């Protein structure tokens, strides 16, 4: 079964902001419902499905959320806290179905509980990384028109400095009487999930745009379950006794799926780590007997270099995504551990992985084949399929797809029913997809998407910088690194000290992971006849 316009069900949202800002149905991709497990009922709340329905099947006493310091929440304990948070949101903070709730904090059980509470309350989660600075949070809050923010108390400063348009801010994890943890002690549990439509918006996930202005991708309650019922069910194949862990933030849809949605859908458990180096991740895998890991290729390469990769031997599954997994890395991990890394490509627009392979289906060096429930193709610039072995644009369609919130770039991502991912691939005769490159100005470094123009804007705010160009350049450890070509103001000398000052300056203005790890001072930048910066020439000279 396929559809271009599913015919939206009556919404449970009292605040219709999200429905009002969906792109026109004619600009949506084609959606596929070819698997029977994707035929969801019209009324569906993914929070209730991931928590209440799992408890009904497997019981409340199973372990659910773990922390590195030894704390364990059972499914029943998680539900009690989720329901109490939902009561605070609706009873004390005035949240009604459809309101946007901004979430800020590292991966902890409390962040997971807040996200599930937003789902059960029928509101819309706007998850943000704790690394984001005030200006970035201001932009996100403005685009999503947030109503309330829940923030880990340790990360409140930048949120306080941001302009949230008057949204109420509540911390969790502080000692004050207004803290969320104190509030939930004053309310009962047992919150009945809002009767949302399967096609009510459940979350707004932000992705960096190549212009530097982020785009809000809109995903429904059914989409949250669809990523579990496609990639997780058919490729990852988790079991109830599995323990998941990994490094991607829950604010990334890669982390949300791999570290919360997938384990809960399977009745399994997840070890939530706030922040970990690759070696610390390896230590956690050994100490807690983890069986499924999600992280980027950078981490696996680092473990190989430090010889901590042997900790992966106890894993049953290891997923690599966020950037291209080189064949050499795959083979080195296999040789050292016997573990066959599951490569995959996904996108925020698609919510999670749509091309992958596991076990005997893996072809080293290839990303994989279309995940069951999805179709993938290689198209030329006119939108026509190309023969096997011919490079072209990766296009995909399935049960999830791109819907930007009030953004003209919808027409860039969706063509003739296909989601155009922005990647150049080759498909071989057997239907395996092989990655070649990004075909836009996005920089993918250690699994993070970084928009070059955003870094340029930060650098241009420094008094020493006249103009600059920022691109991604190849790096054996991170895939790419951010490099800035900087033209200085007259009379300013470029040296190592200025490089360090510029790097610190960028870290203070935008998320630190976006800073330029390499800075080259140049006399001029390549520009077109109309004055447009030619970043492709900067990339070409580095290659």
LOTORSE-318874 format. One record per residue (C-alpha): residue number from 1; residue in one letter; chain; x, y, z. Coordinates in Angstrom, 1 decimal. Layout:
N
num, residuo, cadena, east, north, up
NUM, a, A, X, Y, Z
...
//
This chain:
543
num, residuo, cadena, east, north, up
1, x, A, 0.0, 0.0, 0.0
2, x, A, 1.3, 3.4, -0.9
3, x, A, 0.0, 7.0, -0.5
4, x, A, 1.0, 10.5, -1.2
5, x, A, -1.5, 12.0, 1.1
6, x, A, -2.7, 9.8, 3.9
7, x, A, -5.7, 11.9, 4.7
8, x, A, -5.0, 13.2, 8.2
9, x, A, -7.1, 11.9, 11.0
10, x, A, -8.9, 14.2, 13.4
11, x, A, -6.1, 15.7, 15.6
12, x, A, -6.0, 15.5, 19.4
13, x, A, -4.0, 18.8, 19.4
14, x, A, -5.7, 21.7, 21.1
15, x, A, -2.8, 23.8, 19.9
16, x, A, -2.8, 23.4, 16.1
17, x, A, 0.6, 25.0, 15.4
18, x, A, 2.1, 21.8, 14.0
19, x, A, -0.8, 20.8, 11.8
20, x, A, -1.0, 24.4, 10.6
21, x, A, 2.7, 24.4, 9.6
22, x, A, 2.9, 21.1, 7.9
23, x, A, 4.0, 21.5, 4.2
24, x, A, 1.2, 21.2, 1.6
25, x, A, 0.3, 17.5, 1.0
26, x, A, 1.3, 17.8, -2.7
27, x, A, 4.9, 18.5, -1.5
28, x, A, 5.1, 15.4, 0.7
29, x, A, 7.0, 12.3, -0.3
30, x, A, 5.2, 9.1, -1.2
31, x, A, 4.7, 6.9, 1.8
32, x, A, 4.8, 3.1, 1.7
33, x, A, 3.0, 0.8, 4.1
34, x, A, 4.0, -2.5, 2.5
35, x, A, 4.8, -4.4, 5.7
36, x, A, 1.7, -5.6, 7.8
37, x, A, 3.3, -4.4, 11.0
38, x, A, 3.2, -0.8, 9.6
39, x, A, -0.6, -0.8, 9.5
40, x, A, -1.2, 1.2, 12.6
41, x, A, -4.6, 2.2, 14.1
42, x, A, -5.8, 5.7, 13.5
43, x, A, -5.5, 6.5, 17.2
44, x, A, -2.0, 5.9, 18.5
45, x, A, 0.2, 7.4, 21.2
46, x, A, 3.8, 6.2, 20.8
47, x, A, 4.6, 7.0, 24.5
48, x, A, 1.9, 4.6, 25.6
49, x, A, 3.0, 2.0, 23.1
50, x, A, 6.6, 2.2, 24.2
51, x, A, 5.9, 2.0, 27.9
52, x, A, 2.4, 1.0, 28.9
53, x, A, 2.0, -1.6, 26.1
54, x, A, 5.4, -3.1, 26.8
55, x, A, 4.6, -3.4, 30.5
56, x, A, 1.3, -5.2, 29.6
57, x, A, 3.3, -7.7, 27.6
58, x, A, 6.4, -8.3, 29.7
59, x, A, 5.6, -6.9, 33.2
60, x, A, 6.7, -3.9, 35.2
61, x, A, 9.6, -5.4, 37.1
62, x, A, 12.0, -5.8, 34.1
63, x, A, 15.1, -3.6, 34.1
64, x, A, 14.7, -0.6, 31.7
65, x, A, 17.1, 2.3, 32.2
66, x, A, 20.6, 1.9, 33.6
67, x, A, 23.3, 4.4, 34.5
68, x, A, 27.1, 3.9, 34.6
69, x, A, 27.1, 4.5, 38.4
70, x, A, 24.9, 1.4, 39.0
71, x, A, 21.4, 2.8, 39.2
72, x, A, 18.6, 0.9, 37.5
73, x, A, 15.0, 1.9, 36.8
74, x, A, 12.5, -0.8, 36.1
75, x, A, 9.8, -0.3, 33.5
76, x, A, 7.3, 0.2, 36.4
77, x, A, 9.5, 2.9, 38.0
78, x, A, 10.0, 4.6, 34.7
79, x, A, 6.2, 4.6, 34.1
80, x, A, 5.5, 6.1, 37.5
81, x, A, 8.0, 9.0, 36.9
82, x, A, 6.8, 9.5, 33.4
83, x, A, 3.2, 9.8, 34.5
84, x, A, 4.0, 12.2, 37.3
85, x, A, 6.0, 14.4, 34.9
86, x, A, 3.0, 14.4, 32.5
87, x, A, 0.8, 15.5, 35.4
88, x, A, 3.1, 18.4, 36.1
89, x, A, 3.2, 19.4, 32.5
90, x, A, -0.5, 19.4, 32.1
91, x, A, -1.6, 20.3, 35.6
92, x, A, 1.0, 22.9, 36.7
93, x, A, 2.7, 24.2, 33.5
94, x, A, -0.4, 24.5, 31.4
95, x, A, 0.7, 22.2, 28.6
96, x, A, -2.1, 21.1, 26.3
97, x, A, -1.9, 18.6, 23.4
98, x, A, 0.1, 20.1, 20.6
99, x, A, 2.2, 22.4, 22.8
100, x, A, 6.0, 22.3, 22.0
101, x, A, 8.2, 21.3, 25.0
102, x, A, 11.9, 21.9, 24.6
103, x, A, 14.1, 19.4, 26.3
104, x, A, 17.8, 20.0, 27.1
105, x, A, 20.2, 17.7, 28.8
106, x, A, 22.6, 14.8, 28.3
107, x, A, 21.5, 11.2, 28.1
108, x, A, 20.1, 10.3, 31.5
109, x, A, 17.0, 8.4, 32.7
110, x, A, 15.4, 11.7, 33.6
111, x, A, 15.8, 13.1, 30.0
112, x, A, 14.2, 9.8, 28.7
113, x, A, 11.4, 10.1, 31.2
114, x, A, 10.7, 13.7, 30.1
115, x, A, 10.6, 12.7, 26.5
116, x, A, 8.1, 9.9, 27.2
117, x, A, 6.0, 12.2, 29.4
118, x, A, 5.8, 14.7, 26.5
119, x, A, 4.6, 11.9, 24.3
120, x, A, 1.9, 10.7, 26.7
121, x, A, 0.7, 14.2, 27.3
122, x, A, 0.1, 14.6, 23.6
123, x, A, 2.6, 17.4, 23.3
124, x, A, 5.5, 17.8, 20.9
125, x, A, 9.1, 17.1, 21.9
126, x, A, 11.8, 19.6, 20.8
127, x, A, 15.0, 17.9, 21.9
128, x, A, 18.2, 19.9, 22.0
129, x, A, 21.8, 19.0, 22.7
130, x, A, 23.4, 20.4, 25.8
131, x, A, 26.3, 21.7, 23.7
132, x, A, 24.1, 24.2, 22.0
133, x, A, 24.7, 27.9, 22.9
134, x, A, 22.1, 30.6, 23.6
135, x, A, 22.0, 31.9, 20.0
136, x, A, 21.3, 28.4, 18.7
137, x, A, 18.6, 27.8, 21.3
138, x, A, 17.0, 31.1, 20.5
139, x, A, 16.7, 30.1, 16.8
140, x, A, 15.2, 26.7, 17.6
141, x, A, 12.8, 28.2, 20.1
142, x, A, 11.6, 30.7, 17.6
143, x, A, 11.1, 28.2, 14.8
144, x, A, 9.2, 25.8, 17.0
145, x, A, 7.4, 28.4, 19.1
146, x, A, 8.1, 26.5, 22.3
147, x, A, 5.7, 26.8, 25.2
148, x, A, 7.7, 25.1, 28.0
149, x, A, 11.3, 24.0, 28.5
150, x, A, 12.6, 21.2, 30.7
151, x, A, 16.3, 21.4, 31.3
152, x, A, 19.0, 19.5, 33.3
153, x, A, 19.9, 21.9, 36.0
154, x, A, 23.6, 21.6, 35.1
155, x, A, 23.0, 23.0, 31.7
156, x, A, 20.7, 25.9, 32.5
157, x, A, 23.0, 28.9, 31.8
158, x, A, 22.8, 29.0, 28.0
159, x, A, 19.0, 28.3, 28.2
160, x, A, 18.5, 31.2, 30.6
161, x, A, 20.5, 33.4, 28.2
162, x, A, 18.4, 32.4, 25.2
163, x, A, 15.2, 34.1, 24.1
164, x, A, 12.5, 31.5, 24.4
165, x, A, 9.7, 33.9, 23.7
166, x, A, 8.3, 33.8, 27.2
167, x, A, 8.3, 30.0, 27.5
168, x, A, 8.4, 28.7, 31.1
169, x, A, 11.6, 27.0, 32.1
170, x, A, 11.8, 24.2, 34.7
171, x, A, 15.0, 22.4, 35.7
172, x, A, 15.4, 18.9, 36.8
173, x, A, 18.1, 17.8, 39.1
174, x, A, 18.5, 20.9, 41.3
175, x, A, 17.6, 21.2, 45.0
176, x, A, 15.0, 23.9, 44.7
177, x, A, 11.2, 23.4, 45.5
178, x, A, 10.4, 24.4, 41.9
179, x, A, 12.6, 21.7, 40.4
180, x, A, 10.8, 19.1, 38.4
181, x, A, 11.9, 16.3, 40.7
182, x, A, 10.4, 18.1, 43.7
183, x, A, 7.2, 18.9, 41.8
184, x, A, 6.5, 15.3, 40.8
185, x, A, 6.6, 14.2, 44.5
186, x, A, 3.4, 16.4, 45.0
187, x, A, 1.3, 14.8, 42.3
188, x, A, -0.1, 11.2, 41.8
189, x, A, 1.0, 8.9, 39.0
190, x, A, -1.2, 6.9, 36.8
191, x, A, -1.6, 9.4, 33.9
192, x, A, -3.8, 8.3, 31.0
193, x, A, -2.1, 8.9, 27.7
194, x, A, -3.8, 11.5, 25.4
195, x, A, -5.7, 9.8, 22.6
196, x, A, -3.5, 11.2, 19.9
197, x, A, -3.9, 10.5, 16.2
198, x, A, -1.3, 8.3, 14.6
199, x, A, -0.5, 11.2, 12.3
200, x, A, -0.4, 13.8, 15.1
201, x, A, 3.1, 15.4, 15.2
202, x, A, 5.1, 13.9, 18.1
203, x, A, 8.5, 15.6, 17.7
204, x, A, 10.3, 18.3, 15.9
205, x, A, 13.8, 17.2, 15.2
206, x, A, 16.2, 19.9, 14.0
207, x, A, 18.8, 19.3, 11.3
208, x, A, 21.5, 21.8, 10.2
209, x, A, 20.9, 23.4, 6.8
210, x, A, 23.7, 24.2, 4.4
211, x, A, 22.7, 27.9, 4.8
212, x, A, 23.3, 27.6, 8.5
213, x, A, 19.6, 28.1, 9.4
214, x, A, 18.3, 24.8, 11.0
215, x, A, 15.3, 23.0, 9.6
216, x, A, 12.6, 21.5, 11.8
217, x, A, 11.6, 18.0, 10.6
218, x, A, 8.1, 16.9, 11.7
219, x, A, 7.5, 13.3, 12.7
220, x, A, 4.3, 11.6, 13.7
221, x, A, 3.5, 9.2, 16.5
222, x, A, 3.4, 6.4, 13.9
223, x, A, 6.8, 7.4, 12.6
224, x, A, 8.4, 6.7, 16.0
225, x, A, 7.1, 3.2, 15.9
226, x, A, 7.9, 2.7, 12.2
227, x, A, 11.6, 3.1, 12.7
228, x, A, 11.5, 0.3, 15.3
229, x, A, 9.3, -1.9, 13.1
230, x, A, 11.6, -1.6, 10.1
231, x, A, 15.3, -1.2, 10.8
232, x, A, 15.2, -2.4, 14.4
233, x, A, 12.9, -5.4, 13.8
234, x, A, 14.3, -6.6, 10.5
235, x, A, 18.0, -5.7, 10.6
236, x, A, 19.0, -5.2, 14.2
237, x, A, 16.7, -7.9, 15.6
238, x, A, 16.9, -7.0, 19.4
239, x, A, 15.9, -9.4, 22.1
240, x, A, 14.2, -8.9, 25.5
241, x, A, 17.4, -9.7, 27.3
242, x, A, 19.6, -7.2, 25.4
243, x, A, 21.3, -4.2, 27.0
244, x, A, 21.8, -1.3, 24.6
245, x, A, 24.3, 1.6, 24.9
246, x, A, 26.1, 4.1, 22.8
247, x, A, 27.2, 7.7, 22.4
248, x, A, 24.7, 9.6, 20.2
249, x, A, 22.6, 12.1, 22.1
250, x, A, 18.9, 11.5, 22.5
251, x, A, 18.5, 14.9, 20.8
252, x, A, 19.8, 13.2, 17.6
253, x, A, 17.3, 10.9, 16.0
254, x, A, 20.1, 8.3, 15.6
255, x, A, 20.4, 8.3, 19.4
256, x, A, 16.6, 8.6, 20.1
257, x, A, 16.0, 5.4, 18.1
258, x, A, 19.0, 3.4, 19.0
259, x, A, 19.1, 4.2, 22.7
260, x, A, 15.4, 4.6, 23.6
261, x, A, 12.8, 3.7, 21.0
262, x, A, 14.4, 0.4, 19.9
263, x, A, 15.2, -1.1, 23.3
264, x, A, 11.8, -0.1, 24.7
265, x, A, 9.9, -1.4, 21.7
266, x, A, 11.6, -4.8, 22.2
267, x, A, 11.2, -4.8, 26.0
268, x, A, 15.0, -4.6, 26.5
269, x, A, 17.1, -2.3, 28.6
270, x, A, 19.4, 0.6, 27.8
271, x, A, 22.5, 2.0, 29.6
272, x, A, 22.4, 5.8, 29.2
273, x, A, 25.8, 7.4, 29.2
274, x, A, 26.0, 11.2, 29.5
275, x, A, 29.4, 11.5, 27.7
276, x, A, 32.1, 9.0, 26.9
277, x, A, 35.3, 8.8, 25.0
278, x, A, 35.7, 5.7, 22.9
279, x, A, 37.8, 4.1, 25.5
280, x, A, 35.3, 5.0, 28.2
281, x, A, 32.5, 3.5, 26.0
282, x, A, 34.6, 0.3, 25.7
283, x, A, 35.0, 0.2, 29.5
284, x, A, 31.2, 0.6, 30.0
285, x, A, 30.5, -2.2, 27.5
286, x, A, 32.7, -4.5, 29.5
287, x, A, 31.6, -3.4, 33.0
288, x, A, 27.9, -3.7, 32.3
289, x, A, 27.9, -6.6, 29.8
290, x, A, 26.3, -4.6, 27.0
291, x, A, 25.1, -6.6, 24.0
292, x, A, 24.1, -3.8, 21.5
293, x, A, 26.1, -0.7, 20.8
294, x, A, 25.4, 2.4, 18.7
295, x, A, 28.2, 4.9, 17.8
296, x, A, 30.0, 6.5, 14.9
297, x, A, 32.9, 5.0, 12.9
298, x, A, 35.2, 7.5, 14.6
299, x, A, 34.7, 5.7, 17.9
300, x, A, 35.5, 2.3, 16.4
301, x, A, 38.6, 3.6, 14.8
302, x, A, 39.7, 5.1, 18.1
303, x, A, 39.2, 1.8, 19.9
304, x, A, 41.3, 0.1, 17.3
305, x, A, 44.1, 2.6, 17.8
306, x, A, 44.1, 2.3, 21.6
307, x, A, 43.6, -1.5, 21.4
308, x, A, 40.4, -1.2, 23.4
309, x, A, 38.4, -2.7, 20.5
310, x, A, 38.7, -6.1, 22.2
311, x, A, 35.9, -4.9, 24.6
312, x, A, 33.5, -5.3, 21.7
313, x, A, 33.9, -9.0, 21.6
314, x, A, 31.1, -9.4, 24.1
315, x, A, 28.7, -7.5, 21.9
316, x, A, 26.0, -9.3, 20.0
317, x, A, 25.4, -6.3, 17.7
318, x, A, 27.3, -3.1, 16.9
319, x, A, 25.8, -0.4, 14.7
320, x, A, 27.9, 2.3, 12.9
321, x, A, 26.1, 5.3, 11.5
322, x, A, 26.3, 9.1, 11.4
323, x, A, 29.1, 9.0, 8.7
324, x, A, 30.5, 6.6, 6.1
325, x, A, 32.1, 3.4, 7.5
326, x, A, 35.2, 2.7, 5.5
327, x, A, 35.8, -0.9, 4.5
328, x, A, 39.2, -0.9, 6.2
329, x, A, 37.6, 0.0, 9.5
330, x, A, 35.0, -2.8, 9.1
331, x, A, 37.6, -5.4, 8.4
332, x, A, 39.9, -4.2, 11.2
333, x, A, 37.1, -4.5, 13.7
334, x, A, 36.1, -7.9, 12.3
335, x, A, 39.7, -9.2, 12.5
336, x, A, 40.2, -8.0, 16.1
337, x, A, 36.8, -9.1, 17.5
338, x, A, 34.9, -11.3, 15.1
339, x, A, 32.1, -8.7, 15.2
340, x, A, 30.5, -7.7, 11.9
341, x, A, 29.6, -4.0, 12.2
342, x, A, 26.2, -3.1, 11.0
343, x, A, 26.6, 0.0, 8.8
344, x, A, 23.7, 2.2, 7.9
345, x, A, 22.6, 5.5, 6.5
346, x, A, 19.7, 7.5, 7.9
347, x, A, 18.8, 11.2, 8.1
348, x, A, 16.9, 13.4, 10.4
349, x, A, 14.3, 13.9, 7.7
350, x, A, 13.7, 10.2, 7.5
351, x, A, 14.0, 9.8, 11.3
352, x, A, 16.4, 6.8, 11.2
353, x, A, 18.3, 4.3, 9.1
354, x, A, 16.8, 3.3, 5.8
355, x, A, 19.8, 1.5, 4.0
356, x, A, 21.7, -1.1, 6.0
357, x, A, 22.6, -4.8, 6.2
358, x, A, 23.5, -7.3, 8.9
359, x, A, 25.0, -10.7, 9.3
360, x, A, 25.4, -12.7, 6.1
361, x, A, 23.8, -9.8, 4.1
362, x, A, 26.8, -7.5, 4.8
363, x, A, 29.0, -6.7, 1.9
364, x, A, 32.1, -5.0, 3.3
365, x, A, 32.5, -1.5, 1.9
366, x, A, 28.8, -1.2, 0.9
367, x, A, 26.4, 0.7, 3.2
368, x, A, 23.8, -2.0, 2.6
369, x, A, 20.5, -2.5, 0.8
370, x, A, 17.1, -0.8, 1.4
371, x, A, 15.8, -1.7, 4.8
372, x, A, 12.6, -3.8, 4.7
373, x, A, 9.7, -1.3, 4.4
374, x, A, 11.8, 1.2, 2.3
375, x, A, 12.8, 1.5, -1.3
376, x, A, 15.9, 3.2, -2.5
377, x, A, 17.2, 4.2, -5.9
378, x, A, 19.9, 6.2, -7.6
379, x, A, 18.6, 9.1, -9.7
380, x, A, 20.3, 11.5, -12.1
381, x, A, 19.8, 15.3, -11.9
382, x, A, 16.6, 15.0, -13.9
383, x, A, 15.1, 12.5, -11.5
384, x, A, 15.5, 9.5, -13.7
385, x, A, 17.0, 6.2, -12.5
386, x, A, 20.6, 5.4, -13.6
387, x, A, 22.1, 2.0, -14.5
388, x, A, 23.9, 0.0, -11.9
389, x, A, 27.4, 1.2, -11.4
390, x, A, 26.6, 4.8, -12.3
391, x, A, 27.0, 7.5, -9.6
392, x, A, 23.9, 9.6, -8.8
393, x, A, 21.7, 11.0, -6.1
394, x, A, 20.4, 8.6, -3.4
395, x, A, 16.6, 8.7, -3.2
396, x, A, 14.5, 6.8, -0.8
397, x, A, 10.8, 6.4, 0.2
398, x, A, 9.1, 4.4, 2.9
399, x, A, 6.9, 4.7, 6.0
400, x, A, 8.8, 7.8, 7.1
401, x, A, 9.7, 10.9, 5.1
402, x, A, 10.5, 14.6, 5.0
403, x, A, 8.1, 17.2, 6.3
404, x, A, 9.8, 20.5, 7.1
405, x, A, 8.0, 22.9, 9.4
406, x, A, 7.1, 26.0, 7.3
407, x, A, 10.3, 25.8, 5.2
408, x, A, 10.7, 26.3, 1.4
409, x, A, 13.5, 23.8, 1.4
410, x, A, 10.8, 21.1, 1.4
411, x, A, 11.0, 21.4, -2.4
412, x, A, 14.8, 20.7, -2.3
413, x, A, 14.5, 17.5, -0.3
414, x, A, 11.4, 15.9, -2.0
415, x, A, 11.1, 15.4, -5.7
416, x, A, 8.4, 13.3, -7.4
417, x, A, 7.6, 11.4, -4.2
418, x, A, 11.3, 10.6, -3.4
419, x, A, 13.3, 11.9, -0.5
420, x, A, 16.6, 13.1, -1.9
421, x, A, 19.1, 12.7, 0.9
422, x, A, 21.9, 14.9, -0.4
423, x, A, 24.3, 11.9, -0.8
424, x, A, 26.0, 10.6, -3.9
425, x, A, 25.9, 6.8, -4.1
426, x, A, 26.4, 3.9, -6.6
427, x, A, 24.1, 0.9, -6.6
428, x, A, 25.6, -2.4, -7.8
429, x, A, 24.0, -5.2, -9.7
430, x, A, 22.9, -6.9, -6.4
431, x, A, 21.1, -3.9, -5.0
432, x, A, 23.8, -2.8, -2.6
433, x, A, 24.4, 0.9, -2.2
434, x, A, 28.0, 2.3, -2.0
435, x, A, 28.7, 5.7, -0.6
436, x, A, 30.8, 8.2, -2.6
437, x, A, 30.3, 11.7, -1.1
438, x, A, 27.9, 14.4, 0.2
439, x, A, 26.7, 16.6, -2.7
440, x, A, 26.2, 19.8, -0.7
441, x, A, 28.1, 22.0, 1.8
442, x, A, 27.4, 19.8, 4.8
443, x, A, 30.4, 18.7, 6.8
444, x, A, 30.1, 15.3, 8.5
445, x, A, 32.7, 15.0, 11.3
446, x, A, 32.7, 12.2, 13.8
447, x, A, 29.0, 11.7, 13.1
448, x, A, 28.0, 15.3, 13.6
449, x, A, 26.4, 17.3, 10.8
450, x, A, 28.0, 20.8, 10.6
451, x, A, 26.9, 23.5, 8.3
452, x, A, 29.9, 25.4, 6.9
453, x, A, 28.1, 28.8, 6.6
454, x, A, 27.2, 28.6, 10.3
455, x, A, 30.8, 28.4, 11.2
456, x, A, 31.6, 31.2, 8.8
457, x, A, 29.1, 33.4, 10.4
458, x, A, 30.6, 32.8, 13.8
459, x, A, 34.1, 33.6, 12.6
460, x, A, 33.0, 36.8, 10.8
461, x, A, 31.9, 38.2, 14.2
462, x, A, 35.6, 38.3, 15.2
463, x, A, 37.2, 41.7, 14.7
464, x, A, 40.3, 40.2, 13.1
465, x, A, 38.3, 38.4, 10.3
466, x, A, 37.6, 40.2, 7.0
467, x, A, 36.1, 37.2, 5.2
468, x, A, 36.3, 33.4, 5.4
469, x, A, 35.2, 30.1, 3.8
470, x, A, 34.6, 26.9, 5.8
471, x, A, 34.6, 23.4, 4.3
472, x, A, 35.1, 19.8, 5.4
473, x, A, 38.4, 18.2, 4.5
474, x, A, 39.3, 14.5, 4.7
475, x, A, 40.6, 13.2, 8.0
476, x, A, 41.5, 9.6, 8.7
477, x, A, 40.1, 9.6, 12.2
478, x, A, 37.0, 11.8, 12.0
479, x, A, 36.0, 11.2, 8.3
480, x, A, 36.1, 15.0, 7.9
481, x, A, 37.2, 18.0, 9.9
482, x, A, 36.1, 21.6, 9.7
483, x, A, 38.7, 23.8, 8.1
484, x, A, 38.5, 27.6, 7.8
485, x, A, 40.2, 29.7, 5.2
486, x, A, 40.4, 33.1, 6.7
487, x, A, 41.2, 36.5, 5.1
488, x, A, 42.3, 38.9, 7.9
489, x, A, 41.6, 42.5, 8.3
490, x, A, 44.4, 44.8, 7.0
491, x, A, 47.4, 45.0, 9.4
492, x, A, 46.5, 41.8, 11.3
493, x, A, 49.0, 39.0, 11.2
494, x, A, 48.0, 35.4, 11.2
495, x, A, 49.8, 33.1, 13.5
496, x, A, 49.3, 30.2, 15.9
497, x, A, 48.2, 32.4, 18.7
498, x, A, 45.4, 34.0, 16.5
499, x, A, 44.4, 30.6, 15.3
500, x, A, 43.8, 29.5, 18.9
501, x, A, 41.9, 32.7, 19.7
502, x, A, 39.6, 32.2, 16.7
503, x, A, 39.0, 28.6, 17.7
504, x, A, 38.1, 29.6, 21.3
505, x, A, 35.9, 32.4, 19.9
506, x, A, 33.9, 30.0, 17.8
507, x, A, 33.4, 27.6, 20.7
508, x, A, 31.9, 30.4, 22.7
509, x, A, 29.4, 31.4, 20.0
510, x, A, 28.2, 28.0, 18.7
511, x, A, 28.3, 24.4, 19.8
512, x, A, 32.0, 23.6, 20.5
513, x, A, 32.0, 20.5, 18.2
514, x, A, 31.6, 22.9, 15.2
515, x, A, 34.8, 24.8, 15.7
516, x, A, 37.4, 24.7, 12.9
517, x, A, 40.1, 22.2, 13.8
518, x, A, 42.3, 23.6, 11.0
519, x, A, 42.7, 27.3, 10.1
520, x, A, 44.6, 28.6, 7.1
521, x, A, 45.2, 32.3, 6.6
522, x, A, 44.9, 33.3, 2.9
523, x, A, 45.0, 36.5, 0.9
524, x, A, 41.7, 35.9, -1.0
525, x, A, 38.9, 33.4, -1.5
526, x, A, 37.7, 31.9, -4.8
527, x, A, 34.5, 33.5, -5.9
528, x, A, 32.3, 33.3, -9.0
529, x, A, 31.7, 36.2, -11.3
530, x, A, 28.7, 37.2, -9.2
531, x, A, 30.7, 37.1, -6.0
532, x, A, 29.4, 33.7, -4.7
533, x, A, 31.9, 31.9, -2.5
534, x, A, 33.1, 28.7, -4.4
535, x, A, 33.5, 26.3, -1.5
536, x, A, 34.0, 23.4, -4.0
537, x, A, 37.3, 24.9, -5.0
538, x, A, 38.5, 25.0, -1.4
539, x, A, 37.5, 21.4, -1.0
540, x, A, 39.2, 20.4, -4.3
541, x, A, 42.5, 21.9, -3.3
542, x, A, 42.4, 20.0, 0.0
543, x, A, 41.7, 16.7, -1.8
//
